[in-house]
Amino acid sequence: KCLKGEFPPVYDRTHYGIVEVGRPPSSFREEVDRFMPEFRNRLCWFAPAEWMRNSEPFGGCVLAQEFLDALPVHRVVYNGQDWGEIYVDYREGSFTEVVGPLSSPDLWEYCRLAPVQGPMATGTALEINLAAARWLQELSDRLQQGYILILDYGIWGSPLLADTLSCHFRQTAHHNPYIWLGEQDMTTHVDFHSLLLTAKKLGFAAQGLVSQRKFLFNLGIVERAMRRYDSRDPSVGLPERLALKTLTLPGGMGDRFWVSLLERSMGGYPRFAGVALRGFESPA
């Protein structure tokens, strides 16, 4: 609806495909038919396996919002001389963690290449997301021309991720993955440092990486919010202003959430149907 109302040239050339793990395609169709029937011919739905079976190359923009943080990770630990991987065992009626050999040579390569200031402390534990690199490789095999826009919780400036595993159950956040099995969401922060290195090896150009706070400010979200402000009735637009505060709060979501843009064969800065994406540059 936003594209149709504010950027008609972009809307006229847009077809939106949804790849969803948790919901069957039929549920999306029913929802669109009920609430947005006018957009049905511009939307299509895929289960992940169905989308991957379609190996046809394509051009366009891939949007990955809070996707990479939900992928499984390997947890490794340094014993003072070498790296081991943390596995899960079941003993005497409960889950327990045990350390064994690394399950993949890619884990050793990650640990070997990770730049560290000073000696590695014994007991250092890392979270390594090899699935993110595989996902990029799969996209690289198919995306001939276009962009990948990634929005996710993450860390930039250090390639070492530790203790970011977070579990969520009924609005409660904690760090124990061994309770409420199958009923809670589990996430880890995205290692943007390694992700961009992988993207470069695959031939993508990184056109931007900014915090969510800077991204939204650059897009002019404050100015848009103020246009709805009415000094005669401060309650007008109040929900939007409170949401803006949550999204841009320093030290909160504004700095923990990052936005990255990868580009292939588009000649540089993103522009589609005459409309530029300004989120990665400060306004003039």
C-alpha positions as CSV (number, residue, x, y, z in Angstrom):
1,K,0.0,0.0,0.0
2,C,2.9,2.4,0.8
3,L,4.5,1.7,-2.6
4,K,1.2,2.2,-4.4
5,G,0.5,5.5,-2.6
6,E,3.9,7.1,-2.4
7,F,6.1,5.5,-5.2
8,P,3.8,4.5,-8.1
9,P,6.6,3.8,-10.5
10,V,8.2,1.3,-8.1
11,Y,4.8,-0.3,-7.4
12,D,4.1,-0.8,-11.1
13,R,7.2,-2.9,-11.5
14,T,7.1,-4.8,-8.2
15,H,6.1,-8.4,-7.7
16,Y,6.5,-9.6,-4.1
17,G,7.4,-13.2,-3.2
18,I,7.2,-14.4,0.3
19,V,9.4,-17.3,1.6
20,E,8.1,-18.3,5.0
21,V,9.1,-21.2,7.3
22,G,6.4,-21.1,10.0
23,R,3.2,-20.7,7.9
24,P,1.8,-22.6,4.9
25,P,1.3,-20.6,1.7
26,S,-2.4,-21.2,1.9
27,S,-2.7,-19.1,5.1
28,F,-1.1,-16.1,3.3
29,R,-3.5,-16.4,0.4
30,E,-6.5,-16.5,2.7
31,E,-5.3,-13.4,4.5
32,V,-4.6,-11.4,1.4
33,D,-8.0,-12.5,-0.2
34,R,-9.7,-11.3,3.0
35,F,-7.9,-8.0,3.7
36,M,-6.0,-7.0,0.5
37,P,-7.6,-8.7,-2.5
38,E,-6.4,-5.9,-4.9
39,F,-2.8,-7.1,-4.3
40,R,-3.3,-10.8,-4.9
41,N,-1.8,-10.8,-8.4
42,R,1.4,-9.1,-7.2
43,L,2.1,-11.6,-4.4
44,C,3.3,-15.2,-4.4
45,W,4.2,-17.5,-1.6
46,F,6.8,-20.3,-1.3
47,A,7.7,-22.8,1.3
48,P,11.6,-22.8,1.7
49,A,12.1,-26.2,0.0
50,E,9.8,-25.1,-2.9
51,W,11.8,-21.9,-3.4
52,M,15.1,-23.7,-3.3
53,R,14.0,-26.2,-5.9
54,N,13.3,-23.4,-8.3
55,S,16.9,-22.9,-9.5
56,E,16.0,-20.3,-12.1
57,P,18.2,-17.2,-11.9
58,F,16.4,-13.9,-11.2
59,G,17.0,-10.2,-10.8
60,G,15.5,-8.1,-8.1
61,C,15.7,-7.3,-4.4
62,V,15.9,-9.9,-1.6
63,L,14.7,-8.6,1.8
64,A,15.9,-10.6,4.8
65,Q,14.3,-9.1,8.0
66,E,15.1,-10.9,11.2
67,F,15.9,-14.0,9.3
68,L,19.6,-14.6,9.9
69,D,19.3,-14.3,13.7
70,A,17.0,-17.3,13.7
71,L,19.4,-19.6,11.9
72,P,21.1,-22.3,13.9
73,V,24.6,-21.7,15.2
74,H,27.6,-23.7,16.4
75,R,28.9,-22.9,19.8
76,V,32.7,-23.4,20.2
77,V,35.0,-22.9,23.2
78,Y,38.7,-22.3,23.6
79,N,40.5,-24.5,26.2
80,G,43.8,-22.6,26.2
81,Q,45.4,-24.6,23.3
82,D,42.7,-25.5,20.9
83,W,39.0,-25.2,20.0
84,G,36.2,-27.6,20.8
85,E,32.6,-27.6,20.0
86,I,29.8,-27.6,22.6
87,Y,27.4,-30.5,22.1
88,V,24.1,-31.4,23.9
89,D,23.8,-34.8,25.7
90,Y,21.0,-36.2,27.8
91,R,22.1,-37.8,31.1
92,E,20.3,-38.8,34.2
93,G,17.0,-37.2,33.1
94,S,18.3,-33.8,32.0
95,F,20.1,-32.1,29.2
96,T,23.8,-31.3,29.6
97,E,26.5,-29.7,27.6
98,V,29.7,-31.6,26.6
99,V,32.7,-30.5,24.6
100,G,34.0,-32.5,21.7
101,P,35.9,-32.1,18.4
102,L,34.8,-29.4,15.9
103,S,32.1,-30.8,13.6
104,S,33.2,-28.9,10.5
105,P,36.6,-27.7,9.2
106,D,34.8,-24.4,8.4
107,L,34.6,-23.8,12.2
108,W,38.3,-24.1,12.6
109,E,38.9,-21.8,9.6
110,Y,36.5,-19.2,11.2
111,C,38.4,-19.4,14.6
112,R,41.8,-19.3,12.8
113,L,41.0,-16.2,10.8
114,A,39.1,-14.3,13.6
115,P,41.3,-11.3,14.5
116,V,41.8,-11.0,18.2
117,Q,43.5,-8.3,20.2
118,G,45.9,-10.0,22.6
119,P,45.9,-13.7,23.6
120,M,42.7,-15.6,23.5
121,A,41.4,-16.2,27.1
122,T,40.8,-19.8,28.2
123,G,37.1,-20.5,28.3
124,T,36.2,-18.0,25.5
125,A,33.0,-19.3,23.8
126,L,31.9,-18.2,20.4
127,E,28.7,-18.5,18.4
128,I,29.4,-19.2,14.7
129,N,26.6,-19.1,12.1
130,L,27.8,-21.2,9.1
131,A,24.2,-21.3,7.8
132,A,24.3,-17.6,7.0
133,A,27.3,-18.2,4.6
134,R,25.4,-21.1,3.0
135,W,22.4,-18.9,2.5
136,L,24.5,-16.2,0.8
137,Q,26.0,-18.9,-1.4
138,E,22.6,-20.1,-2.5
139,L,21.5,-16.6,-3.3
140,S,24.7,-15.9,-5.2
141,D,24.0,-18.9,-7.4
142,R,20.6,-17.4,-8.4
143,L,20.7,-13.6,-8.1
144,Q,22.1,-12.3,-11.4
145,Q,21.4,-8.6,-10.8
146,G,20.0,-6.8,-7.8
147,Y,20.3,-6.2,-4.1
148,I,20.1,-8.1,-0.8
149,L,18.8,-5.9,2.0
150,I,19.4,-7.3,5.5
151,L,17.9,-6.0,8.7
152,D,18.7,-7.8,11.8
153,Y,20.1,-7.8,15.4
154,G,23.9,-7.9,15.1
155,I,27.4,-6.8,15.9
156,W,29.8,-4.8,13.8
157,G,33.4,-4.0,14.5
158,S,34.3,-7.4,16.1
159,P,34.0,-10.8,14.4
160,L,33.7,-12.6,17.8
161,L,30.1,-13.3,18.9
162,A,29.7,-14.6,22.4
163,D,26.8,-14.9,24.8
164,T,24.2,-13.5,22.5
165,L,21.9,-16.5,22.5
166,S,18.5,-15.3,23.6
167,C,15.3,-17.3,24.2
168,H,11.8,-15.9,24.2
169,F,8.7,-17.5,25.7
170,R,5.4,-15.6,26.2
171,Q,7.0,-12.1,26.4
172,T,9.8,-13.4,28.7
173,A,13.4,-13.3,27.6
174,H,16.1,-15.5,29.1
175,H,19.2,-17.5,28.1
176,N,18.3,-21.2,28.8
177,P,17.6,-23.1,25.6
178,Y,16.9,-26.4,27.5
179,I,13.4,-25.5,28.9
180,W,10.1,-25.1,27.1
181,L,11.4,-27.3,24.3
182,G,9.7,-26.6,21.0
183,E,7.7,-23.7,22.4
184,Q,10.2,-20.8,22.6
185,D,12.0,-18.8,20.0
186,M,15.8,-18.8,20.0
187,T,18.0,-16.2,18.3
188,T,21.6,-15.1,18.2
189,H,23.2,-11.8,16.9
190,V,24.4,-11.7,13.3
191,D,28.1,-11.4,12.8
192,F,28.1,-8.7,10.1
193,H,31.9,-8.6,9.9
194,S,32.1,-12.2,8.6
195,L,28.9,-11.9,6.6
196,L,30.3,-9.0,4.6
197,L,33.6,-10.8,4.1
198,T,31.7,-13.8,2.7
199,A,29.6,-11.5,0.5
200,K,32.8,-9.9,-1.0
201,K,34.2,-13.4,-1.8
202,L,31.0,-14.2,-3.7
203,G,31.2,-11.1,-5.8
204,F,28.7,-8.8,-4.0
205,A,29.6,-5.2,-3.3
206,A,28.7,-3.9,0.2
207,Q,26.9,-0.6,-0.5
208,G,26.1,0.2,3.1
209,L,26.0,-0.9,6.8
210,V,24.4,1.4,9.3
211,S,22.6,1.1,12.6
212,Q,18.8,1.1,12.4
213,R,18.8,4.5,14.2
214,K,21.0,6.1,11.5
215,F,19.1,4.3,8.7
216,L,15.7,5.7,9.8
217,F,17.1,9.2,10.5
218,N,18.7,9.3,7.1
219,L,15.3,8.3,5.6
220,G,13.7,11.3,7.3
221,I,11.5,9.4,9.7
222,V,11.7,12.3,12.3
223,E,10.4,14.8,9.7
224,R,7.6,12.4,8.7
225,A,6.6,12.0,12.4
226,M,6.6,15.8,13.0
227,R,4.3,16.3,10.1
228,R,1.7,14.4,12.1
229,Y,2.3,16.4,15.2
230,D,-0.4,19.0,16.2
231,S,0.6,21.4,18.9
232,R,-3.1,22.0,19.7
233,D,-3.5,18.3,20.4
234,P,-0.3,16.5,21.4
235,S,-2.1,13.1,21.4
236,V,-2.3,13.2,17.6
237,G,0.4,10.9,16.3
238,L,1.5,9.9,19.8
239,P,1.6,6.2,19.1
240,E,3.8,6.8,16.1
241,R,6.2,9.0,18.1
242,L,6.5,6.4,20.8
243,A,7.2,3.7,18.3
244,L,9.9,5.9,16.7
245,K,11.5,6.3,20.1
246,T,11.6,2.6,20.6
247,L,13.1,2.0,17.1
248,T,15.8,4.6,17.4
249,L,16.7,4.6,21.1
250,P,20.5,4.7,21.5
251,G,21.7,1.6,23.3
252,G,18.5,-0.1,22.5
253,M,16.9,-1.3,19.3
254,G,18.4,1.7,17.5
255,D,21.9,0.4,18.0
256,R,21.4,-3.3,18.3
257,F,19.6,-3.6,15.0
258,W,21.7,-3.1,11.8
259,V,20.9,-2.6,8.1
260,S,23.1,-3.9,5.4
261,L,22.9,-3.6,1.6
262,L,24.6,-6.0,-0.8
263,E,24.7,-5.2,-4.5
264,R,25.4,-7.1,-7.7
265,S,25.7,-5.7,-11.2
266,M,23.7,-2.6,-10.5
267,G,26.4,0.0,-11.0
268,G,26.7,1.2,-7.4
269,Y,24.2,3.0,-5.2
270,P,20.6,1.6,-5.1
271,R,18.1,3.2,-7.4
272,F,14.9,1.6,-8.7
273,A,12.4,3.2,-11.1
274,G,14.0,6.6,-10.4
275,V,13.7,6.3,-6.7
276,A,16.9,6.2,-4.6
277,L,17.2,4.4,-1.2
278,R,18.6,7.2,1.0
279,G,19.0,5.2,4.2
280,F,22.7,4.7,3.9
281,E,23.7,8.3,3.4
282,S,23.1,11.4,5.6
283,P,20.7,13.9,4.1
284,A,22.2,16.9,2.5
